[in-house]
Amino acid sequence: MPITFRALVEDDRAAVETLFQSELSSHAPERLEGFAAFDGWVMVGAVTSAALPEAVPPAQWGSVSKLVSDDAVFVKSLVVIPSARGEGVGTALVGAVVEAHPGVQVAACAWVRGGRAPAGSANTANGLRPVVTIPGFWRADSVVEQYSCPEDGNPCGCAARVYIRSV
Ligand SMILES: CC(C)(COP(=O)(O)OP(=O)(O)OC[C@H]1O[C@@H](n2cnc3c(N)ncnc32)[C@H](O)[C@@H]1OP(=O)(O)O)[C@@H](O)C(=O)NCCC(=O)NCCS
Protein backbone atom coordinates (compact mmCIF):
# COMPACT_ATOMS: atom_id res chain seq x y z
CA MET A 1 0.00 0.00 0.00
CA PRO A 2 1.43 3.43 -0.88
CA ILE A 3 2.31 5.81 1.94
CA THR A 4 -0.06 8.79 2.09
CA PHE A 5 0.61 12.19 3.64
CA ARG A 6 -1.69 14.78 5.17
CA ALA A 7 -1.65 17.70 7.57
CA LEU A 8 -1.90 16.81 11.26
CA VAL A 9 -5.25 17.31 13.00
CA GLU A 10 -6.09 17.26 16.69
CA ASP A 11 -7.42 13.68 16.41
CA ASP A 12 -3.85 12.57 15.56
CA ARG A 13 -2.59 13.59 19.01
CA ALA A 14 -2.51 10.11 20.58
CA ALA A 15 -0.65 8.59 17.61
CA VAL A 16 1.87 11.45 17.50
CA GLU A 17 2.41 11.17 21.26
CA THR A 18 3.12 7.43 20.93
CA LEU A 19 5.51 8.02 18.04
CA PHE A 20 7.43 10.81 19.72
CA GLN A 21 7.61 8.99 23.07
CA SER A 22 8.90 5.76 21.55
CA GLU A 23 11.51 7.25 19.22
CA LEU A 24 12.46 10.62 20.73
CA SER A 25 11.38 10.33 24.42
CA SER A 26 9.59 13.63 23.87
CA HIS A 27 5.99 14.80 23.87
CA ALA A 28 3.66 15.98 21.14
CA PRO A 29 3.51 19.79 21.14
CA GLU A 30 0.55 21.65 22.62
CA ARG A 31 -0.44 23.01 19.23
CA LEU A 32 -0.36 20.17 16.73
CA GLU A 33 0.98 21.63 13.47
CA GLY A 34 2.76 19.62 10.80
CA PHE A 35 2.26 16.51 8.69
CA ALA A 36 1.88 12.77 9.12
CA ALA A 37 2.59 9.77 6.91
CA PHE A 38 0.22 6.79 6.90
CA ASP A 39 0.45 3.23 5.76
CA GLY A 40 -3.27 2.50 5.60
CA TRP A 41 -4.60 3.60 9.01
CA VAL A 42 -1.23 3.34 10.72
CA MET A 43 0.78 6.50 11.32
CA VAL A 44 4.32 5.65 10.26
CA GLY A 45 5.87 9.10 10.56
CA ALA A 46 5.23 12.65 11.62
CA VAL A 47 6.85 16.05 11.54
CA THR A 48 5.82 19.01 13.65
CA SER A 49 6.52 22.63 12.85
CA ALA A 50 6.02 26.01 14.50
CA ALA A 51 6.84 29.64 14.12
CA LEU A 52 10.48 30.00 15.06
CA PRO A 53 10.33 32.25 18.17
CA GLU A 54 7.68 29.94 19.65
CA ALA A 55 9.70 26.80 18.89
CA VAL A 56 13.16 27.91 19.98
CA PRO A 57 13.77 30.86 22.30
CA PRO A 58 16.14 33.35 20.60
CA ALA A 59 18.69 32.93 23.43
CA GLN A 60 19.10 29.24 22.58
CA TRP A 61 20.42 30.10 19.11
CA GLY A 62 23.44 32.06 20.32
CA SER A 63 25.36 33.47 17.36
CA VAL A 64 23.08 31.69 14.86
CA SER A 65 20.22 34.05 15.73
CA LYS A 66 21.66 36.48 13.15
CA LEU A 67 20.98 33.94 10.40
CA VAL A 68 17.38 33.10 11.21
CA SER A 69 14.51 35.44 10.30
CA ASP A 70 11.84 36.37 12.81
CA ASP A 71 9.17 34.95 10.51
CA ALA A 72 10.95 31.65 9.81
CA VAL A 73 9.11 28.35 10.24
CA PHE A 74 10.88 25.75 12.32
CA VAL A 75 10.88 21.98 11.71
CA LYS A 76 10.50 20.83 15.31
CA SER A 77 10.44 17.04 15.53
CA LEU A 78 10.72 14.43 12.81
CA VAL A 79 10.10 10.73 13.41
CA VAL A 80 9.59 7.71 11.17
CA ILE A 81 8.99 4.25 12.62
CA PRO A 82 11.99 1.93 12.18
CA SER A 83 10.26 -0.39 9.68
CA ALA A 84 9.45 2.50 7.31
CA ARG A 85 12.87 4.19 7.32
CA GLY A 86 15.20 4.57 4.35
CA GLU A 87 12.34 4.91 1.85
CA GLY A 88 12.08 8.68 1.68
CA VAL A 89 9.26 9.15 4.21
CA GLY A 90 11.31 11.52 6.41
CA THR A 91 12.37 13.51 3.34
CA ALA A 92 8.75 13.78 2.14
CA LEU A 93 7.59 14.99 5.57
CA VAL A 94 10.16 17.80 5.68
CA GLY A 95 9.22 18.55 2.06
CA ALA A 96 5.59 18.94 3.08
CA VAL A 97 6.56 21.60 5.65
CA VAL A 98 8.65 23.45 3.05
CA GLU A 99 5.84 23.35 0.47
CA ALA A 100 3.30 24.58 3.01
CA HIS A 101 5.36 27.73 3.63
CA PRO A 102 6.28 29.23 0.25
CA GLY A 103 8.44 32.34 0.43
CA VAL A 104 9.32 31.73 4.08
CA GLN A 105 12.68 30.75 5.51
CA VAL A 106 12.67 27.22 6.96
CA ALA A 107 15.02 26.23 9.79
CA ALA A 108 15.66 22.87 11.43
CA CYS A 109 17.90 21.49 14.15
CA ALA A 110 18.98 17.92 13.59
CA TRP A 111 20.06 15.81 16.50
CA VAL A 112 23.72 14.73 16.11
CA ARG A 113 24.63 11.26 17.35
CA GLY A 114 28.07 9.76 16.88
CA GLY A 115 28.97 12.64 14.56
CA ARG A 116 25.96 11.88 12.29
CA ALA A 117 22.68 13.71 12.02
CA PRO A 118 20.02 11.05 11.21
CA ALA A 119 17.68 13.75 9.89
CA GLY A 120 20.42 15.46 7.90
CA SER A 121 19.60 14.15 4.45
CA ALA A 122 15.85 14.76 4.92
CA ASN A 123 16.82 18.42 5.39
CA THR A 124 19.43 18.75 2.64
CA ALA A 125 17.20 16.94 0.10
CA ASN A 126 14.71 19.79 0.65
CA GLY A 127 17.20 22.59 0.14
CA LEU A 128 18.05 23.22 3.79
CA ARG A 129 21.78 23.78 4.20
CA PRO A 130 23.84 22.97 7.33
CA VAL A 131 25.18 26.18 8.85
CA VAL A 132 26.60 25.26 12.25
CA THR A 133 26.68 22.52 14.88
CA ILE A 134 25.89 23.70 18.42
CA PRO A 135 27.05 21.48 21.33
CA GLY A 136 24.62 20.85 24.22
CA PHE A 137 21.82 22.64 22.34
CA TRP A 138 18.98 21.03 24.33
CA ARG A 139 20.69 20.88 27.76
CA ALA A 140 18.82 23.75 29.47
CA ASP A 141 15.56 23.06 27.64
CA SER A 142 15.59 19.36 28.60
CA VAL A 143 15.88 20.32 32.28
CA VAL A 144 13.06 22.87 32.11
CA GLU A 145 10.77 20.67 30.01
CA GLN A 146 11.82 17.47 31.79
CA TYR A 147 12.47 15.23 28.80
CA SER A 148 15.14 12.58 28.48
CA CYS A 149 17.18 11.93 25.40
CA PRO A 150 17.73 8.30 24.37
CA GLU A 151 21.50 8.95 24.35
CA ASP A 152 22.14 10.70 27.70
CA GLY A 153 18.86 10.69 29.60
CA ASN A 154 18.35 14.03 31.37
CA PRO A 155 19.93 16.49 30.85
CA CYS A 156 20.43 15.98 27.13
CA GLY A 157 24.01 16.76 26.12
CA CYS A 158 23.56 16.18 22.38
CA ALA A 159 24.67 18.64 19.78
CA ALA A 160 22.33 20.08 17.16
CA ARG A 161 23.20 20.73 13.54
CA VAL A 162 21.32 23.78 12.35
CA TYR A 163 19.94 23.78 8.81
CA ILE A 164 18.44 26.76 7.01
CA ARG A 165 16.56 27.05 3.74
CA SER A 166 16.71 30.64 2.58
CA VAL A 167 14.02 32.17 0.40
C1 LIG B 1 15.67 10.63 11.01
C2 LIG B 1 14.50 9.87 10.43
C3 LIG B 1 13.23 10.68 10.65
C4 LIG B 1 14.71 9.67 8.93
O1 LIG B 1 13.52 9.09 8.37
P1 LIG B 1 13.56 8.23 7.01
O2 LIG B 1 12.18 8.04 6.55
O3 LIG B 1 14.42 7.04 7.19
O4 LIG B 1 14.29 9.29 6.04
P2 LIG B 1 14.59 9.09 4.50
O5 LIG B 1 14.18 7.74 4.07
O6 LIG B 1 13.97 10.24 3.80
O7 LIG B 1 16.15 9.25 4.46
C5 LIG B 1 16.95 8.34 5.22
C6 LIG B 1 18.02 7.73 4.32
O8 LIG B 1 17.40 6.94 3.32
C7 LIG B 1 17.83 7.38 2.02
N1 LIG B 1 16.68 7.23 1.12
C8 LIG B 1 15.68 8.11 0.94
N2 LIG B 1 14.81 7.62 0.03
C9 LIG B 1 15.27 6.39 -0.32
C10 LIG B 1 14.81 5.39 -1.20
N3 LIG B 1 13.69 5.55 -1.91
N4 LIG B 1 15.53 4.26 -1.30
C11 LIG B 1 16.66 4.10 -0.60
N5 LIG B 1 17.16 5.02 0.26
C12 LIG B 1 16.48 6.15 0.38
C13 LIG B 1 18.22 8.82 2.23
O9 LIG B 1 19.14 9.26 1.25
C14 LIG B 1 18.84 8.77 3.59
O10 LIG B 1 20.16 8.29 3.55
P3 LIG B 1 21.30 8.76 4.60
O11 LIG B 1 20.66 8.88 5.94
O12 LIG B 1 22.33 7.70 4.52
O13 LIG B 1 21.77 10.08 4.10
C15 LIG B 1 14.36 8.46 11.09
O14 LIG B 1 15.57 7.77 10.97
C16 LIG B 1 13.98 8.53 12.58
O15 LIG B 1 12.82 8.65 12.92
N6 LIG B 1 15.00 8.43 13.48
C17 LIG B 1 14.76 8.46 14.92
C18 LIG B 1 14.30 9.80 15.39
C19 LIG B 1 15.29 10.89 15.00
O16 LIG B 1 16.49 10.76 15.15
N7 LIG B 1 14.71 12.00 14.51
C20 LIG B 1 15.48 13.16 14.11
C21 LIG B 1 15.52 14.11 15.25
S1 LIG B 1 16.30 15.63 14.71
Ligand as a Chemical Component Dictionary entry (heavy atoms), coordinates in Angstrom:
data_LIG
# 
_chem_comp.id                   LIG 
_chem_comp.type                 NON-POLYMER 
_chem_comp.pdbx_formal_charge   0 
_chem_comp.three_letter_code    LIG 
# 
loop_
_chem_comp_atom.comp_id 
_chem_comp_atom.atom_id 
_chem_comp_atom.alt_atom_id 
_chem_comp_atom.type_symbol 
_chem_comp_atom.charge 
_chem_comp_atom.model_Cartn_x 
_chem_comp_atom.model_Cartn_y 
_chem_comp_atom.model_Cartn_z 
_chem_comp_atom.pdbx_ordinal 
LIG C1  C1  C 0 15.673 10.632 11.011 1  
LIG C2  C2  C 0 14.495 9.868  10.430 2  
LIG C3  C3  C 0 13.225 10.681 10.651 3  
LIG C4  C4  C 0 14.709 9.670  8.926  4  
LIG O1  O1  O 0 13.518 9.093  8.367  5  
LIG P1  P1  P 0 13.559 8.232  7.012  6  
LIG O2  O2  O 0 12.180 8.040  6.550  7  
LIG O3  O3  O 0 14.418 7.041  7.185  8  
LIG O4  O4  O 0 14.292 9.286  6.045  9  
LIG P2  P2  P 0 14.585 9.092  4.502  10 
LIG O5  O5  O 0 14.179 7.741  4.071  11 
LIG O6  O6  O 0 13.967 10.237 3.798  12 
LIG O7  O7  O 0 16.146 9.251  4.457  13 
LIG C5  C5  C 0 16.954 8.344  5.217  14 
LIG C6  C6  C 0 18.018 7.733  4.320  15 
LIG O8  O8  O 0 17.399 6.941  3.317  16 
LIG C7  C7  C 0 17.831 7.381  2.023  17 
LIG N1  N1  N 0 16.681 7.233  1.118  18 
LIG C8  C8  C 0 15.677 8.107  0.935  19 
LIG N2  N2  N 0 14.812 7.624  0.028  20 
LIG C9  C9  C 0 15.273 6.390  -0.322 21 
LIG C10 C10 C 0 14.810 5.394  -1.200 22 
LIG N3  N3  N 0 13.688 5.548  -1.908 23 
LIG N4  N4  N 0 15.528 4.259  -1.298 24 
LIG C11 C11 C 0 16.660 4.099  -0.598 25 
LIG N5  N5  N 0 17.161 5.023  0.260  26 
LIG C12 C12 C 0 16.476 6.151  0.380  27 
LIG C13 C13 C 0 18.216 8.823  2.229  28 
LIG O9  O9  O 0 19.145 9.261  1.254  29 
LIG C14 C14 C 0 18.841 8.773  3.590  30 
LIG O10 O10 O 0 20.164 8.289  3.547  31 
LIG P3  P3  P 0 21.296 8.758  4.601  32 
LIG O11 O11 O 0 20.660 8.881  5.942  33 
LIG O12 O12 O 0 22.330 7.704  4.518  34 
LIG O13 O13 O 0 21.765 10.078 4.101  35 
LIG C15 C15 C 0 14.362 8.465  11.090 36 
LIG O14 O14 O 0 15.574 7.767  10.975 37 
LIG C16 C16 C 0 13.984 8.527  12.576 38 
LIG O15 O15 O 0 12.819 8.646  12.915 39 
LIG N6  N6  N 0 15.002 8.431  13.483 40 
LIG C17 C17 C 0 14.763 8.455  14.919 41 
LIG C18 C18 C 0 14.299 9.795  15.390 42 
LIG C19 C19 C 0 15.286 10.888 15.002 43 
LIG O16 O16 O 0 16.488 10.756 15.146 44 
LIG N7  N7  N 0 14.710 12.004 14.512 45 
LIG C20 C20 C 0 15.478 13.165 14.114 46 
LIG C21 C21 C 0 15.520 14.113 15.250 47 
LIG S1  S1  S 0 16.296 15.631 14.709 48 
# 
loop_
_chem_comp_bond.comp_id 
_chem_comp_bond.atom_id_1 
_chem_comp_bond.atom_id_2 
_chem_comp_bond.value_order 
_chem_comp_bond.pdbx_ordinal 
LIG C1  C2  SING 1  
LIG C2  C3  SING 2  
LIG C2  C4  SING 3  
LIG C2  C15 SING 4  
LIG C4  O1  SING 5  
LIG O1  P1  SING 6  
LIG P1  O2  DOUB 7  
LIG P1  O3  SING 8  
LIG P1  O4  SING 9  
LIG O4  P2  SING 10 
LIG P2  O5  DOUB 11 
LIG P2  O6  SING 12 
LIG P2  O7  SING 13 
LIG O7  C5  SING 14 
LIG C5  C6  SING 15 
LIG C6  O8  SING 16 
LIG C6  C14 SING 17 
LIG O8  C7  SING 18 
LIG C7  N1  SING 19 
LIG C7  C13 SING 20 
LIG N1  C8  SING 21 
LIG N1  C12 SING 22 
LIG C8  N2  DOUB 23 
LIG N2  C9  SING 24 
LIG C9  C10 SING 25 
LIG C9  C12 DOUB 26 
LIG C10 N3  SING 27 
LIG C10 N4  DOUB 28 
LIG N4  C11 SING 29 
LIG C11 N5  DOUB 30 
LIG N5  C12 SING 31 
LIG C13 O9  SING 32 
LIG C13 C14 SING 33 
LIG C14 O10 SING 34 
LIG O10 P3  SING 35 
LIG P3  O11 DOUB 36 
LIG P3  O12 SING 37 
LIG P3  O13 SING 38 
LIG C15 O14 SING 39 
LIG C15 C16 SING 40 
LIG C16 O15 DOUB 41 
LIG C16 N6  SING 42 
LIG N6  C17 SING 43 
LIG C17 C18 SING 44 
LIG C18 C19 SING 45 
LIG C19 O16 DOUB 46 
LIG C19 N7  SING 47 
LIG N7  C20 SING 48 
LIG C20 C21 SING 49 
LIG C21 S1  SING 50 
# 
